[in-house]
């Protein structure tokens, strides 16, 4: 008599835990950087030009003319930062390993704003896409749907509900920001929305539209209808380089890209990447 619920399998629960752990390490890294910046501000010390927290700046931090207690704080925060960044490197390697075993990842990588981290975050949150009968159900699950108040006499709509999975919602907003800045189709969509919405609301609207695209892409296993073959090929090539050869089942990067483009029904012979022409092999050769 009770409606059944979907229980995430072990692999989905483990992926969610890994994504959540990555978020904690990013937060830990940010906190350590903020505390180090506060030490500079408190002691009226100007930071060096360029990046402040690279390895070549380590000696600069350790040689600062500070009190003994402040030097301890600097060393402690540098140790925290080093730990967080080493953990993030290991987490990234684990995510790449998991991505190489999941044939849904290239379907998401083709989309603007999606890299391995965003793709794996979305897959961890969504799990089995077939449990969402429509794209509207997935949008509601992410909390990106509009809030509605309906009393029978009046009907009002407001902002998004924010009642779904926060990790999925944040990942889609991050992807929407990147897509609206770098992809021509989504740039045009942003320009259209900005005529009547403030920037943040326009980003939310694009995140919702992009999540609808995610549902169609994962459900049908095909390319986005807005996909530009050259851009998709470039993204897949970068993804192939990240996977390394042992994670591509012995395929070269061009062979991997050619196979994925064939799967997406976006056949391509050559494309431009970093100012040079890349020739792709024919699938099966």
Secondary structure as UniProt FT lines:
FT   HELIX           10..42
FT   TURN            43..44
FT   HELIX           55..57
FT   HELIX           58..62
FT   HELIX           68..100
FT   TURN            103..104
FT   HELIX           105..109
FT   TURN            112..113
FT   HELIX           116..126
FT   HELIX           129..131
FT   HELIX           135..142
FT   STRAND          146..150
FT   STRAND          155..160
FT   HELIX           166..182
FT   HELIX           184..193
FT   TURN            194..196
FT   HELIX           199..220
FT   TURN            225..226
FT   HELIX           229..243
FT   HELIX           245..248
FT   TURN            249..250
FT   HELIX           253..263
FT   TURN            264..265
FT   STRAND          270..273
FT   TURN            274..275
FT   STRAND          276..279
FT   TURN            283..284
//
